[in-house]
């Protein structure tokens, strides 16, 4: 297999994994809606951006309006119910620049 063909194969694999991660994020969002009360769940990072997602990447979420006492319970729920690594940030813990970026570049799931 030539170098160009190998690069194309790797890019196709990254895109396939990204597609799986998108489906997983949507599935997790549906589960969370049934289990927790929060205002908004955002999907951010390489899954949304469409570049650089690999088998070592994680699914990045930001949750807004969740009772802070439930943050680690929700995070554990995500980790338990996903085949992907998960990163979760509370909206309320973000600085203003990060909040603007999440609203501009993130994808609202629920």
Secondary structure, DSSP 8 states (H G I E B T S, - for coil): --HHHHHHHHHHHHHHHHHHHHHHHHHHHHHHHHH---SEEEEETHHHHTSS--TT-EEEEEEES--GGGHHHHHHHHHHT-SSEEEEEEGGGS-HHHHHHHHHH-EE--
